[in-house]
Amino acid sequence: MEEKKIRVAITHGDTNGVGYEIIFKTFEDPAMLELCTPIVYGSPKTAAYHLKALGREMQFNIVNSAKDARDGRINLVTTYDEEVKIDLGIPTPEAGQAAKTALDRALADFKEGLFDVLVTAPIAKNSIRGFDGHTSYITRSLGGEQHGLTILVSDNLRVALVTNNVSLKEVADSISKQKIVEKAKVLHQSLRRDMRINNPRIAVLALNPRGGENGVLGDEEQLVICPAIEELTAEGIQVFGPYPADDFFGDGSYAQFDAVLAMYHDQGQTPFKALTSISDDKGVRVTAGLPLVRTAPAHGVCFEKAGKGSTEADSMRRALYEAIDIWRNRKEYDLPLQNPLPKLYHEKRDESEKVRFNVPREKRKDENAE
């Protein structure tokens, strides 16, 4: 019996950006239709405009509902019929509303079980009133007690953020022991369930320069981050740190860990994008901690490239692959848990790595010198 193809919902993103371009380029390869059944949430008129602007041709199976999506075709769900003015390269409220309409329709269809995974094209936050990012918006839309977490994923690096889309002056007040513990647990579970890493090691970054130097440059490490690490360790989660971000990424220490938990946006995003750019390893965004598998390309709307045909689709294609892998990994991980065997022995914890990666609380005087 042939296995059912995974149904991948794809939202078109900001209609003045590169969303349609990277969708077109992803599915120019006919082999992609052997891998999944794509369901694009957008507008036939908007898609036609972008095809003409880019000088490309592509056939869509236009449907009013994801229920009517067909295998072997690029399906397009019409999320709005009205004409939406397109100003390539310019953020506008009209383009933002078109993006939000497509996302809302996709989330409603997920609740009805009409697709398996979601891949989102980029949205400009300043085009949508009150929109603070896909992860937060999707988490609120799905409701429940779950906590969404953004993880940047590449072949050699995974970075999650304790705070996301928060201004720098608000970061310190936004960090708490409870929030670090919560985010670390979601990250740990995602590494195990979504990425099938059996016993993941997580590095936690310091907030202040040089790790605060025992309170001289800030006391968040002593008052908030270290207590969170101690609580997580007591629960059997392998977390280490806090590490000063500059040395941690500068000397390649990240390679010794399965994931990194950064305190704020630029602390995690900047080294991630720099390292993936150097290695030409196109990263993706993964939303963990939710029943919906959601991924996205790591780049933004790229207004400066809109309509020029110069945007590479590697990150979008990788986002689609990652979503499918996570969906399969979850099914594989959950299957034996449906009928678990009773535990017959007590596992002895190996403390050797805790010693190896431990950060000394007191540094020698010569290490504190500039």
C-alpha positions as CSV (number, residue, x, y, z in Angstrom):
1,M,0.0,0.0,0.0
2,E,1.4,3.4,-1.0
3,E,2.2,5.7,1.8
4,K,0.0,8.9,1.9
5,K,1.9,12.0,0.8
6,I,2.5,14.6,3.5
7,R,0.3,17.6,3.0
8,V,2.4,20.8,3.3
9,A,0.6,24.1,3.8
10,I,2.6,27.1,2.6
11,T,1.5,30.7,3.4
12,H,2.5,33.3,0.7
13,G,3.8,35.9,3.2
14,D,4.1,39.6,2.5
15,T,2.8,40.1,-1.0
16,N,5.4,42.9,-1.6
17,G,8.3,40.7,-0.7
18,V,9.9,37.5,-2.0
19,G,7.4,35.0,-0.8
20,Y,6.0,34.0,-4.1
21,E,9.4,33.9,-5.7
22,I,10.9,31.4,-3.3
23,I,7.7,29.3,-3.5
24,F,7.9,29.3,-7.3
25,K,11.6,28.3,-7.3
26,T,11.1,25.6,-4.7
27,F,8.5,23.8,-6.9
28,E,10.2,24.2,-10.2
29,D,11.8,20.9,-9.5
30,P,9.1,18.2,-10.3
31,A,10.7,15.9,-7.8
32,M,9.3,18.1,-5.0
33,L,5.8,16.8,-5.9
34,E,6.9,13.3,-5.3
35,L,7.9,14.3,-1.8
36,C,4.7,16.0,-0.7
37,T,1.4,17.7,-1.7
38,P,1.9,21.5,-1.5
39,I,-1.1,23.6,-0.5
40,V,-0.3,27.3,-1.0
41,Y,-2.5,29.8,0.9
42,G,-2.7,33.0,-1.1
43,S,-4.4,34.5,-4.2
44,P,-4.4,33.4,-7.8
45,K,-4.4,37.1,-8.9
46,T,-1.4,37.9,-6.7
47,A,0.4,34.8,-7.8
48,A,-0.2,35.7,-11.5
49,Y,1.2,39.2,-10.9
50,H,4.4,37.8,-9.4
51,L,4.8,35.2,-12.1
52,K,4.6,38.0,-14.7
53,A,7.0,40.3,-12.8
54,L,9.5,37.5,-12.6
55,G,9.0,36.2,-16.2
56,R,8.1,32.7,-15.0
57,E,5.4,30.2,-15.7
58,M,3.7,27.8,-13.3
59,Q,0.4,26.0,-13.3
60,F,-1.7,25.9,-10.1
61,N,-4.6,23.8,-9.1
62,I,-6.8,26.6,-7.8
63,V,-9.2,25.4,-5.0
64,N,-11.5,27.0,-2.5
65,S,-10.7,24.5,0.2
66,A,-7.6,22.5,1.2
67,K,-10.0,19.5,1.2
68,D,-9.9,19.6,-2.6
69,A,-6.1,19.6,-2.9
70,R,-4.7,17.0,-5.3
71,D,-1.5,15.0,-5.2
72,G,1.0,15.7,-7.9
73,R,-0.2,19.3,-8.3
74,I,0.7,22.7,-6.8
75,N,-2.5,23.5,-5.1
76,L,-3.5,27.2,-4.3
77,V,-6.2,27.9,-1.8
78,T,-7.9,31.2,-2.6
79,T,-7.8,33.2,0.7
80,Y,-9.2,36.4,-0.7
81,D,-10.8,37.4,-4.0
82,E,-10.4,41.2,-4.0
83,E,-7.7,43.0,-5.8
84,V,-4.8,43.9,-3.5
85,K,-2.4,46.6,-4.8
86,I,1.1,45.3,-5.0
87,D,4.0,47.6,-4.5
88,L,7.1,45.4,-4.8
89,G,9.7,46.2,-2.2
90,I,7.5,48.5,0.0
91,P,5.8,47.5,3.2
92,T,2.1,48.4,3.1
93,P,-0.9,47.7,5.4
94,E,-2.6,46.0,2.4
95,A,0.2,43.6,1.9
96,G,0.4,42.9,5.6
97,Q,-3.3,42.2,5.7
98,A,-3.1,39.8,2.8
99,A,-0.3,37.9,4.6
100,K,-2.3,37.7,7.8
101,T,-5.5,36.6,6.0
102,A,-3.6,33.7,4.5
103,L,-2.0,32.7,7.8
104,D,-5.4,32.9,9.6
105,R,-7.0,30.6,7.0
106,A,-4.1,28.1,7.3
107,L,-4.4,28.0,11.1
108,A,-8.2,27.5,10.8
109,D,-7.6,24.6,8.4
110,F,-5.0,23.0,10.7
111,K,-7.6,22.9,13.4
112,E,-9.8,21.0,11.0
113,G,-7.0,18.5,10.2
114,L,-6.7,19.5,6.5
115,F,-2.9,19.4,6.3
116,D,0.1,18.0,8.2
117,V,2.7,20.7,8.5
118,L,3.0,24.5,7.9
119,V,5.8,26.4,6.1
120,T,5.5,30.2,6.3
121,A,7.0,32.7,3.8
122,P,8.3,35.9,5.5
123,I,6.1,38.6,6.9
124,A,7.0,42.2,7.6
125,K,5.9,42.8,11.2
126,N,5.5,46.6,10.8
127,S,2.9,45.9,8.1
128,I,0.5,44.2,10.5
129,R,-0.8,46.0,13.6
130,G,0.0,44.1,16.8
131,F,1.9,41.3,15.0
132,D,4.9,40.3,17.0
133,G,6.1,37.3,15.0
134,H,4.9,34.0,13.7
135,T,5.8,32.0,16.8
136,S,3.9,34.2,19.2
137,Y,0.9,34.7,16.9
138,I,0.5,31.0,16.1
139,T,0.9,30.1,19.8
140,R,-2.0,32.5,20.7
141,S,-4.1,31.3,17.8
142,L,-3.9,27.6,18.8
143,G,-4.6,28.3,22.5
144,G,-4.0,25.7,25.2
145,E,-1.1,25.6,27.6
146,Q,1.7,25.0,25.1
147,H,4.6,27.4,24.8
148,G,6.0,28.1,21.3
149,L,9.8,28.5,20.9
150,T,11.8,29.7,17.9
151,I,14.8,27.5,17.1
152,L,17.2,28.5,14.3
153,V,18.5,25.2,12.7
154,S,21.4,24.5,10.4
155,D,23.6,21.4,9.9
156,N,26.0,22.4,12.6
157,L,24.2,24.8,14.9
158,R,20.9,25.1,16.6
159,V,20.0,28.3,18.5
160,A,16.9,29.1,20.6
161,L,16.0,32.4,22.1
162,V,14.7,33.1,25.6
163,T,13.4,36.5,24.5
164,N,12.4,37.2,20.9
165,N,11.4,40.5,19.2
166,V,12.0,42.4,22.4
167,S,13.8,45.8,22.4
168,L,17.3,45.7,23.9
169,K,16.4,48.0,26.8
170,E,13.7,45.5,27.9
171,V,15.7,42.3,27.6
172,A,17.1,42.2,31.2
173,D,13.6,42.8,32.7
174,S,12.1,40.2,30.4
175,I,14.5,37.4,31.5
176,S,13.5,35.4,34.6
177,K,14.4,32.0,36.1
178,Q,11.0,30.7,35.2
179,K,11.2,31.8,31.6
180,I,14.7,30.3,31.1
181,V,13.5,27.0,32.6
182,E,10.4,27.0,30.5
183,K,12.3,27.7,27.2
184,A,15.1,25.2,28.0
185,K,12.5,22.4,28.6
186,V,10.8,23.1,25.3
187,L,14.1,23.1,23.6
188,H,15.2,19.9,25.3
189,Q,11.9,18.1,24.3
190,S,12.2,19.4,20.7
191,L,15.7,18.1,20.4
192,R,14.5,14.7,21.6
193,R,11.2,14.4,19.8
194,D,11.6,16.6,16.7
195,M,15.3,16.0,15.9
196,R,15.7,12.6,17.6
197,I,18.8,13.5,19.7
198,N,18.5,11.0,22.5
199,N,20.4,12.9,25.3
200,P,21.0,16.5,24.1
201,R,23.5,18.8,25.6
202,I,22.4,22.5,25.8
203,A,24.7,25.5,26.3
204,V,23.2,28.5,28.0
205,L,24.6,31.9,27.2
206,A,25.3,34.6,29.7
207,L,23.5,37.9,29.4
208,N,26.3,40.4,30.3
209,P,29.8,40.8,28.9
210,R,32.3,38.3,30.3
211,G,29.5,36.6,32.1
212,G,29.0,39.6,34.4
213,E,32.4,39.0,36.0
214,N,30.9,37.9,39.3
215,G,28.5,40.9,39.4
216,V,30.9,43.6,38.4
217,L,29.3,43.9,34.9
218,G,25.8,42.7,35.9
219,D,24.2,40.2,38.3
220,E,21.7,38.4,36.1
221,E,24.0,35.4,35.8
222,Q,24.2,35.0,39.6
223,L,20.5,35.8,40.4
224,V,18.7,34.4,37.4
225,I,20.6,32.3,34.9
226,C,22.7,30.1,37.3
227,P,19.6,29.2,39.5
228,A,17.7,28.2,36.3
229,I,20.6,26.0,35.2
230,E,20.7,24.3,38.7
231,E,17.0,23.6,38.6
232,L,17.2,22.1,35.1
233,T,20.2,20.0,36.1
234,A,18.3,18.7,39.1
235,E,15.6,17.5,36.7
236,G,18.1,15.5,34.6
237,I,18.4,17.9,31.7
238,Q,22.0,18.4,30.5
239,V,22.5,22.2,30.5
240,F,25.8,24.0,30.9
241,G,27.0,27.5,31.3
242,P,26.4,30.4,31.4
243,Y,29.0,31.1,28.7
244,P,30.0,34.6,27.5
245,A,28.7,34.7,23.9
246,D,31.8,36.3,22.3
247,D,34.2,33.6,23.4
248,F,31.7,30.8,23.0
249,F,31.1,31.5,19.3
250,G,34.6,32.9,18.6
251,D,36.5,29.8,19.7
252,G,34.0,27.3,18.2
253,S,32.7,26.0,21.6
254,Y,29.2,25.7,20.1
255,A,30.4,22.6,18.1
256,Q,30.5,20.6,21.4
257,F,26.8,21.1,22.0
258,D,23.5,20.0,20.4
259,A,21.9,23.4,20.9
260,V,22.4,26.9,22.3
261,L,20.0,28.9,24.4
262,A,20.6,32.6,23.8
263,M,19.1,35.3,26.0
264,Y,18.0,37.8,23.2
265,H,17.6,38.2,19.5
266,D,20.9,39.5,18.3
267,Q,22.9,37.3,20.7
268,G,21.6,34.2,18.9
269,Q,20.6,35.4,15.5
270,T,23.8,37.3,14.6
271,P,26.3,34.5,15.1
272,F,23.9,32.0,13.6
273,K,23.5,34.0,10.4
274,A,27.2,34.8,10.2
275,L,28.3,31.1,10.6
276,T,25.7,29.8,8.2
277,S,26.7,32.5,5.6
278,I,30.3,31.5,5.8
279,S,29.6,27.8,5.4
280,D,26.9,28.4,2.8
281,D,24.6,26.3,5.1
282,K,21.1,27.7,4.6
283,G,19.4,27.7,8.0
284,V,15.7,27.6,8.8
285,R,13.4,28.6,11.6
286,V,11.5,26.0,13.5
287,T,8.7,26.6,15.9
288,A,8.9,24.0,18.7
289,G,6.5,23.2,21.6
290,L,3.3,23.3,19.6
291,P,1.1,20.5,18.1
292,L,1.6,22.2,14.7
293,V,4.9,21.6,13.0
294,R,5.9,25.0,11.6
295,T,9.1,26.0,9.8
296,A,10.2,29.0,7.7
297,P,13.3,30.2,5.8
298,A,15.8,31.9,8.1
299,H,15.8,35.1,6.0
300,G,13.3,37.9,6.1
301,V,11.0,39.6,3.5
302,C,14.0,40.9,1.5
303,F,12.1,43.9,0.1
304,E,15.3,45.0,-1.6
305,K,15.2,41.9,-3.8
306,A,11.5,41.7,-4.4
307,G,10.6,41.3,-8.1
308,K,14.2,41.0,-9.3
309,G,14.4,37.2,-9.4
310,S,17.7,37.1,-7.5
311,T,16.5,35.5,-4.3
312,E,17.7,31.9,-3.7
313,A,15.1,29.4,-2.6
314,D,17.6,27.1,-0.7
315,S,16.3,28.2,2.7
316,M,12.7,27.8,1.7
317,R,13.4,24.4,0.3
318,R,15.3,23.4,3.4
319,A,12.3,24.6,5.6
320,L,10.1,22.3,3.7
321,Y,12.5,19.3,4.2
322,E,12.8,20.2,7.9
323,A,9.0,20.3,8.4
324,I,8.6,16.9,6.8
325,D,11.5,15.4,8.8
326,I,10.0,16.7,12.1
327,W,6.6,15.4,11.3
328,R,8.1,11.9,10.6
329,N,10.3,12.1,13.7
330,R,7.3,12.9,15.9
331,K,5.4,10.0,14.7
332,E,8.4,7.7,15.2
333,Y,9.0,9.1,18.7
334,D,5.4,8.9,19.8
335,L,4.6,5.4,18.6
336,P,6.3,3.4,21.4
337,L,5.0,5.9,24.0
338,Q,1.4,4.8,23.2
339,N,2.0,1.5,25.0
340,P,5.1,2.0,27.3
341,L,6.7,-0.8,29.2
342,P,7.2,-0.4,32.9
343,K,10.7,0.7,33.9
344,L,12.6,-2.2,35.3
345,Y,15.7,-0.5,36.5
346,H,17.1,2.8,37.7
347,E,19.4,4.6,35.2
348,K,22.6,5.9,36.8
349,R,23.4,9.4,35.5
350,D,26.8,10.1,34.0
351,E,28.3,13.2,35.6
352,S,31.5,13.2,33.6
353,E,30.2,15.8,31.0
354,K,28.9,18.1,33.7
355,V,32.4,18.3,35.0
356,R,33.9,18.7,31.6
357,F,31.6,21.7,30.6
358,N,31.3,23.3,34.0
359,V,31.9,27.0,34.1
360,P,33.9,28.0,37.3
361,R,32.0,30.4,39.5
362,E,35.2,32.1,40.7
363,K,37.8,33.1,38.1
364,R,41.4,33.6,38.8
365,K,42.6,37.2,39.0
366,D,44.7,36.9,35.9
367,E,41.6,35.7,33.9
368,N,39.7,38.9,34.9
369,A,42.5,41.1,33.6
370,E,41.8,42.8,30.3
